[in-house]
Amino acid sequence: MEPGPHVWNCPFDYAEGLEFDPTLKRLQTEEPVARIRLPHGEGEAWLVTGYDDVRTVTTDRRFSRSAVIGRDFPRMTPEPIVQDEAINVMDPPASSRLRSLVSKAFAPRHVERMRARTQHVVDELLDRMAAQGSPADLMESLASPLPLTTICEVLDIPERDQGQLRAHARTMMNVTVENRDNAVRAKADMRAYFTTLTAKRRQHPGDDLISALATARDGDEILNDQELTVMAMVLLITGQDTTTYEIGNLAYTLLTRPKELAMLRSRPEMLPQAIEEMLRFIPFRKGVGIPRVATEDVELSGVKIRAGDIVHVSYLTANRDGRKFERADELDLEREGRTSHMTFGWGGHHCLGAPLAVTELEVALKTLLDRFPELRLAKPAEEVRWNTTSIWRYPLELPVTW
């Protein structure tokens, strides 16, 4: 490796099933704090790959998310996915206020109510799959409809609007250059929709999550109209697609690993622990997400990052850091000492909806394994087709038989 200002060109376009991206692995082992160039945006950025360094960048106030607003920062998608007013580009204390308000909507009693609703939806979907008979596509039968149905129920979005909103979300996640104008339009359309919907809920609150957000108080603090609109958008986008993809990824992982599948069938109480380990192990997305900006000079692992530099982190490599996880590149459902994975982010931007996502994964997988004890892939694993055009990694279809 040449010393000094070597810059890695990082398309981060690797999409071979759920194999780990070899470029990310090289960066992690050869240059844990590296200069990179990404497919879109101006200039270069730092990429931080080690668990401890990622934890520093995501918790240290010297790295600011809000400082990326207005900058054409290096990124994966032609158009930035994030809204300028969204909680995921805020810094404390502004984000702390919002997180406190939003977390009230994800209090344990609310999540338990969501669990019961999720179970009802899963039962209905699997009844339909069983009635239609073997073989079936698990993505179409369970993974795709479940999170969308659940988050739309939780947000109380009318069924007639759900398909269009899902299409908008997918358009915004597309990484192809020719999609840029569509992404801009989809973002604007979705925003307009939620501006109208949240105004209605503010005037006539019900018992849905948007109404809970609209009426949530922390002392005298409430969400203003713009914050409420953007928060509802963020919840819809993050509350459906990512969980859909992870249901597909977790099911594929178990169906291609007979030993692990048999262990879970004989010891179903292990499922929550197994899900945490699979979430750590599976490379659920490509490359990187929203970066931060160094607000002053900072040294990480002997490398000086200058004030004003853009800094990306990789949760994927942090999850595979051998200094943090023994045999980090192995899937071990019985792994001792459940060290925290970073799949839901870290620090002030840890995903607020994680409890709902984990609830959906647990209910979906437990019910699937209970209902279909003979479930197996209906075609060889190497014939499963994978998404290649989005930032997310997931099977386009998952044919199963029983």
N, C-alpha and C positions, 0 to 999 in steps of 0.2 A: 504494500500500500504506500503510495507516495505521501510524504509528509505535507502538512500545511493545508492549503485550501482545496483539497480534493472534493469534488462535488459529485454525488451519486445521482444518476438519472433514474427516477423512480416512477415508472408508469403505474405500478401497483395494479397490473391487469391480470395477475395470476388467478386462474379459476379452475384448477384441476380438482374436481370433487371437493373434499374437505382436507386435502393435503395442505401443509403449511407452506406459505409463500417463501421460496428459496432466497429471494432478495432480502426479505425481512430477516430471515435467519442469518444471512451473511452480515447484514448491518448489526444485528444483535451481537454476533461473535467477533466481528472484525473492527467495528467502530461504533460503540454504544451511544456516542453523541456525535452525529454525523451531519454534514451539510448535504441537503437534498434539493433536487428540482422536481416539481410535480407537473402533471399534464396541463393544469390551468392556473391562471393567476400570475402576478408579476414577481420576478426575482426568485430568490432561494429561501430556504428555511432550515432550521435545525430539526433533526429528528432524534428524540430521546427514547431509548428502547428498554433500559433496565428497570426493574420493579421499583427500586428505591429512588432512582432519578425521576421516574414517572410520578411517584408519590410526591416528591418535592415540587415538581412543576405544577401539579394539580392542587396543591395545598398552600404553597408559598405566595404571599401577597405580592411578591415582586414579579409575578407572571400574571398578566391581565387578559381576560377574555374580551372585555368591552373595548380594549384598545384596537381590536381588529375591525371594528365598525368603520365603514367608509374606506377601508383598504382593500385593494385587489389582491388579497393574500393567496399564496400558493395553496392549491386545493385539488380534490379529485374530480369535482363536477364542474361543467362549464359555467353554470350559474350557482352562486352560493345558496344552499338550501335554507340557511338560517334567516330568520326575520331579525332586523336590527333591534327590535324592542323585546325580543324573546329572552326568557330567563336564562337560556343556555349561552347568552353572550353578556351576562351581567356579572359584576364582581360584588363581593360583600362591601358594604352592608345592604346595598339595594337588593341583591339576590337573596340575602338572608330573610328580609321582610317577605318577599314573594314565596320563598320556600316554606316559611312558617305558615303562611296562609294556605298554600296548596297542600301541605302535609296534613292539614286538618281534614281534607277530603279523602286522604288515604289512611285515616286512623284505623286501627285494628278492627273496630266494629263495622266500619264501612267495607273493609276488605273481606270480612267474613260473610257479609251480605252478598258481596260480589262472588265469593266462592260458591255459595248456594246457587246463584244465577248461572255461573259458569257450568256447574254440574248439570243443571237443567238443559243448557244449550248443548253440551257434549253428549248427553244421553239422547237428545233428539237427533243430532247429527249421526251418531253411531247406529241408532235405530234405522235411520234411512239407509246407511251404508249396508247394514246387514240385510235389509229388505231387498235392496237392489242386487245383492249377491256378489260372490267372488268371481273374478278379481275386481279390485277397485283402485282408484287413485287417491292415496291418503292426503295428498296436497289439496285436491279438489273436494274431497269428502269431509275433511276435518281441519287441516292446518289453515287453509285460506278462509273459510267462513267463520271459524270460532273466534279469533281475536277481533275481527271486524264486527261480528254480531255482538260480542261482549262489550267492546268499547262504545259502540253505537247505542247499546242499551243503557250503559252507564252514563253516557252523555245525553241520552234520550234524543237521538237523531232519527228523524222519520225514515222508514225503510226505503221510500221512493228516492231519497237523496244519497243513499249509502254508496251505490255503485259509482256515481260521478265523483264523489269525494275520494273514493279509493283510487280511481283513475288519476285524479289530480296528484295524489300522494306519490303514486308510482312514477308519474312523469317528472316530478321534482327530484326523484332519486336517480334518474337515468344519467349515465356518465357520457353519452355520445354527444359530440359537438353539434350535430345537426338537430339535436333536441333542445338547444338553448332557448329559442323563441317560445317553444311549447312550455318549457319549464317556467319562464317568466309569466306567461299567461295563466298557467295552472295555479301558480302561487297567488296571483292577483284575484283570480276567481274564488279560490278557497278562502282568501281573506275577506272578500266581500260577503260570502255566504255566512261566515262566522260573525262578522260585524252585525248583520241583521239578527242572527239567531241569539247571540249573547244579549243584545238589547232587549229582545222579547223576554228572555229568562230573567233579566234584571227587573223588568216590570211585573212579570207574573212567574215568580219562582215555583218550581215543583220539587220533587225529591231526587232529581238527577244530579250528576257531578258538576255540570255547568252552574246550576242553581246553587249548589253547595259552595262553589268558588265565588259566585256573585255575592253571596251573603256572608261569606267567611270574614270574621273580624279578629284582629289581634290588637286589643285595646281600641283605639280609634281608627286603626289602619284597615282599609279594604283595597281590593284590586280596582284600579280605574278601568274605564271602558276599553282602552287600548290594550292594557295588560290582560284583561279577561278574554278579549278576542284572540290575541296571540297565544295565550295559554291553552285555550280550547283547541286551536290549530295544532299546537305542539302535542297535546294529548292524543288527538286523533291520529296524527302521523306516527308518533312513536308507540302509540298504544295498540296498533294493529299490525303493520307490516313486519316489524322486527320479531314479534311473537310468532307470527305465521311462519317466518323463516326458521326460527329456532325449533318450533314443533317438528318441522320437516327434517332439520339437521339432527335433532336428538333421536327421532324415530329411525332415520337412516343409520345413525351410529350404532344403535342397539340391534337393528335388523341385520347388520353386517358383522356383528360380533357375538356369535352364538354363546360363548362362555359368559359374557356380561349379561346377556339377555336371560340366560338360564338362572344366573345368580339372582337377578331381580324378581324372576317368577317365583323362586323358592323363598326369597326373603323380601317381600314387598315393602317391609318397613324401612328398607334401605333407600327407597326411591328419592326422598328429599336430598340425602347426601350424594346419591348418584347424579342427580340433576346438577348440583353445584359443581361436581367434578367435570361433568360433560360441558357445562358452561365455561369452565376454565380452559378446557382442552380444545374445544372446537374453534377454529378461526372463522368467526361469525360474519366478518366483513372483510373488505379489502383495505389495505393501507391505513389511512388516518382520517380523523374527523375535523372538528373545529379547533384551530390552533389558539395559542396565546401569544402575547407580546411581552418581552422582557422590559420592565420599566426602569431597570438599572442593570449595571454589569453584574453577572452572576457566574460563579464557577460550578460546573457539574462534571464530576468524574475527571477532573483535571483539564477540562476544556472551558475556555472563557467565552461566555455568551454576552454580547454587548447590548446595552440599552437600545431598544427599538427593534431588535431582531425578532423575527417570527419563530415560534417554537411549537412544533408538533410533538405529540406523544403517541406511542403505540401501546394500546392496552393488550393487543394480541401477543406482542413479545414479552410484555410484563408478566402475562399469564404463563409464559413458557420460560421464565428466568430460573435457571438451575440453582442460583444462589438462594432463591426463595422457596422453590418447590423441588424436592428430591425426585429424580427421574422425571423431570418436567415435561419431556416429550412423550411420556407414556400415559395412557388412560388407565387410572387405577381407581375403580369405584369404591374400594375399601381404604383409600388414602387416609392415613391418620392425621389428626390435627388439621382441621379444615381451615387452612390459611385463606384469607379473603382473596378471591379472584377480582379482576377489574372489568369484567364483562359489562357491568352496569355503570362504568365510569368510576370516578373516585373524588373524594373531597367535596367541595362546594357544588360540584356538578354531577354527583352520583344521581342516577335516575330515580326521580320521585315515584315513578310508577312501577318500580321493581317488585314491590310486594304483589301487585296485581299480575304482573308477568309471570312470576314464579308460581303463583296460585293457578294460573291457566295451564302452565306446563305440567304441574303436578296432577291436576284433575284430568287433563287430556291423556297423559301417559298412563296413569293408574287405571283409568276406565278402559282405555284401549287394551291394555295387557289383561285386565280382568275379563273383558267381553270376548276377546279373540285369543284364546290360549295357543292356537296353532298359527298365529299370524307370521307370515314370512314374505320376503320380496318375491314378486311375480316374474322378475327377470334378473339376469346376472347384474351384480353391482356395477360392473364397468359399462353397462348399457344405460344406466340412469343418466338423464340429461340435466345439466346444471346451468343456472343463470350465469351469463357472462357480461351483461350490459349494465348492471347496477353496481352500487357500492357494496351490496349485500351478497353473501354466499349462501346458496340454498338450491335444493333440487327443484327443477321446474315441474317434475311429476314424480310420484313415488308409488309405482304399481305394487300392490300387495295382494296376497291371496291367503285363504285360511281353510 
